[in-house]
Amino acid sequence: MLPIWSLSRYLTRKSILIMYVVVEEYNPVWAQQFEVLKGELETVLARVNYISIEHVGSTSVPGLAAKPTIDLSVISEREDVDLIIEALCSKGGYDYMGLKGIPDRHAFRKLDNTPSRNLYVSVKDCQSVKNQLAVRDICRRDSNVRDVYGQAKLELAQREWRDVDEYCEAKNDIVGWVLEKAGLDDQERAEIRKINTATRV
């Protein structure tokens, strides 16, 4: 089965599976889609505690090229995670996918995945949240960082990939550069690179 997260195209060439990553120029409808999804989540989570629902990933940055999938992160205190998971599964129609190798970041999927989305519940101040918010915020503040990052993604999308791992590994250098511009130190960037290399979603 092909990865559920992917909006990529796959072709078979001489019995080798080739992956093409779909990256699009920024579309303002992504912000509208996030607001709709956020409203749905606010209804589902009305009786549980959480800190915020954040639009993360490249679709959260006006002007940045991205895979057309909305990334959402429900940020919470650790003690509230179980109740949030229960509400999302029992009331929101989501399936719980576990941590998938990333500490303190719980992944979910939904069979009716329109618009396409990745939903996470993340413990406040975990490394995954620091990564997501740092990339988002520096790209929103600094148009040069945004444009360099977007161009790199568009160029990577023109290449053929054996699998998601190869594509994500190729992105590590540009993501590391963005995180450096965002002010993350060497240790933080190394930790994020280690997570991104060891785990794929």
C-alpha positions as CSV (number, residue, x, y, z in Angstrom):
1,M,0.0,0.0,0.0
2,L,1.3,3.5,-0.8
3,P,1.8,5.9,2.1
4,I,-1.5,7.5,3.1
5,W,0.2,10.9,3.7
6,S,1.5,11.2,0.3
7,L,0.2,13.4,-2.5
8,S,3.0,12.1,-4.7
9,R,2.7,10.4,-8.0
10,Y,4.2,6.9,-8.5
11,L,5.3,5.3,-11.7
12,T,6.8,1.9,-12.4
13,R,9.8,1.9,-14.6
14,K,11.5,-1.5,-15.4
15,S,10.0,-2.9,-12.2
16,I,11.4,0.0,-10.1
17,L,8.9,2.2,-8.2
18,I,9.7,5.9,-8.9
19,M,8.2,8.6,-6.7
20,Y,7.5,12.1,-7.8
21,V,6.7,14.6,-5.0
22,V,3.9,17.1,-5.8
23,V,4.8,20.6,-4.7
24,E,2.6,23.5,-5.7
25,E,3.0,27.3,-5.7
26,Y,1.2,28.9,-2.7
27,N,-2.6,28.8,-2.8
28,P,-4.5,31.1,-0.5
29,V,-7.3,28.5,-0.2
30,W,-5.0,26.6,2.2
31,A,-5.5,29.2,4.9
32,Q,-9.2,29.0,4.4
33,Q,-9.1,25.2,4.6
34,F,-7.2,25.4,7.9
35,E,-9.8,27.7,9.4
36,V,-12.5,25.2,8.5
37,L,-10.6,22.3,10.0
38,K,-9.7,24.2,13.1
39,G,-13.4,25.0,13.6
40,E,-14.2,21.3,13.3
41,L,-11.5,20.4,15.9
42,E,-12.7,23.1,18.3
43,T,-16.1,21.5,18.3
44,V,-14.7,18.0,18.8
45,L,-12.4,19.2,21.6
46,A,-14.9,21.5,23.3
47,R,-14.9,19.5,26.5
48,V,-11.2,18.8,26.9
49,N,-8.2,21.1,27.7
50,Y,-5.6,22.1,25.1
51,I,-3.4,25.1,24.5
52,S,-3.9,25.9,20.9
53,I,-4.6,24.5,17.4
54,E,-1.8,25.6,15.1
55,H,-1.5,25.7,11.3
56,V,2.0,24.3,10.7
57,G,3.9,23.0,7.7
58,S,4.5,24.9,4.5
59,T,0.9,25.5,3.7
60,S,0.8,27.8,6.8
61,V,3.2,30.3,5.2
62,P,1.8,32.8,2.7
63,G,3.9,32.7,-0.5
64,L,5.6,29.4,0.2
65,A,5.5,26.5,-2.2
66,A,4.1,23.3,-0.5
67,K,2.6,19.9,-0.9
68,P,-1.2,20.7,-0.9
69,T,-1.8,19.0,2.5
70,I,-2.8,21.0,5.6
71,D,-0.7,20.2,8.6
72,L,-2.4,20.9,12.0
73,S,-1.0,20.5,15.5
74,V,-3.1,20.5,18.6
75,I,-0.6,21.6,21.3
76,S,-1.4,20.5,24.9
77,E,0.0,19.7,28.3
78,R,1.2,16.2,28.7
79,E,-1.5,15.3,31.1
80,D,-4.3,16.2,28.7
81,V,-3.1,14.1,25.7
82,D,-5.1,11.0,26.5
83,L,-8.4,12.9,26.7
84,I,-7.7,14.7,23.4
85,I,-6.9,11.4,21.7
86,E,-10.1,9.9,23.0
87,A,-12.2,12.8,21.8
88,L,-10.6,12.9,18.3
89,C,-11.3,9.1,17.9
90,S,-14.7,8.9,19.5
91,K,-16.2,12.2,18.3
92,G,-14.0,13.4,15.4
93,G,-13.8,10.2,13.3
94,Y,-10.0,10.1,13.4
95,D,-7.9,6.9,13.7
96,Y,-4.9,7.1,16.1
97,M,-1.6,6.2,14.4
98,G,0.7,6.4,17.5
99,L,3.9,8.3,17.8
100,K,5.5,6.9,14.6
101,G,8.9,7.2,16.1
102,I,8.7,10.9,17.0
103,P,8.7,11.6,20.8
104,D,5.6,13.5,22.1
105,R,3.9,13.8,18.7
106,H,0.8,11.7,18.2
107,A,-0.4,11.2,14.6
108,F,-3.9,10.7,13.3
109,R,-5.6,10.0,10.0
110,K,-9.1,10.2,8.7
111,L,-10.7,8.1,6.0
112,D,-12.6,11.1,4.8
113,N,-9.5,13.1,4.3
114,T,-10.9,16.0,2.3
115,P,-9.2,18.5,2.3
116,S,-6.0,16.5,2.6
117,R,-4.5,16.9,6.1
118,N,-2.0,15.6,8.6
119,L,-3.2,16.0,12.2
120,Y,-1.0,15.8,15.2
121,V,-1.3,16.2,19.0
122,S,1.9,17.5,20.4
123,V,3.1,18.0,23.9
124,K,4.0,21.6,24.6
125,D,7.6,22.5,24.0
126,C,8.5,19.1,22.5
127,Q,11.2,19.1,19.8
128,S,8.6,18.4,17.0
129,V,6.6,21.5,18.0
130,K,9.8,23.6,18.2
131,N,10.7,22.5,14.7
132,Q,7.3,23.2,13.2
133,L,6.9,26.6,14.8
134,A,10.4,27.7,14.1
135,V,10.2,26.9,10.4
136,R,6.8,28.5,10.1
137,D,7.6,31.7,12.0
138,I,10.9,32.4,10.3
139,C,9.4,31.9,6.9
140,R,6.5,34.2,7.7
141,R,8.9,36.9,9.0
142,D,11.7,36.6,6.4
143,S,10.7,36.6,2.8
144,N,14.3,35.7,1.7
145,V,14.3,32.6,3.8
146,R,10.8,31.7,2.6
147,D,11.8,32.1,-1.1
148,V,15.1,30.2,-0.8
149,Y,13.3,27.3,1.0
150,G,10.4,27.3,-1.5
151,Q,12.7,27.3,-4.5
152,A,14.7,24.4,-3.0
153,K,11.4,22.4,-2.6
154,L,10.3,23.1,-6.1
155,E,13.7,21.9,-7.4
156,L,13.6,18.7,-5.4
157,A,10.1,18.1,-6.7
158,Q,11.5,17.9,-10.2
159,R,13.7,14.9,-9.3
160,E,12.8,11.2,-9.2
161,W,12.9,9.5,-5.8
162,R,13.1,5.8,-4.8
163,D,11.0,6.4,-1.7
164,V,10.0,9.0,0.9
165,D,13.2,8.4,2.9
166,E,15.4,9.5,0.1
167,Y,13.3,12.7,-0.5
168,C,13.3,13.6,3.2
169,E,17.0,13.0,3.5
170,A,17.6,15.4,0.6
171,K,15.5,18.0,2.4
172,N,17.5,17.9,5.6
173,D,20.2,20.4,4.5
174,I,17.7,23.1,3.5
175,V,15.6,22.5,6.6
176,G,18.7,22.7,8.7
177,W,19.6,26.1,7.1
178,V,16.1,27.4,7.8
179,L,16.3,26.3,11.4
180,E,19.7,28.0,11.7
181,K,18.1,31.2,10.4
182,A,15.3,30.7,13.0
183,G,17.9,30.8,15.8
184,L,18.1,27.1,16.8
185,D,21.5,26.1,18.0
186,D,23.7,23.3,16.7
187,Q,22.4,20.7,19.3
188,E,18.7,21.5,18.5
189,R,19.3,21.3,14.8
190,A,21.2,18.0,15.2
191,E,18.4,16.5,17.2
192,I,15.8,17.5,14.7
193,R,17.9,16.1,11.8
194,K,18.3,12.8,13.7
195,I,14.5,12.6,14.1
196,N,13.9,13.5,10.5
197,T,16.4,10.9,9.3
198,A,15.2,8.1,11.5
199,T,11.5,8.5,11.1
200,R,9.2,9.2,8.2
201,V,5.5,10.1,8.1
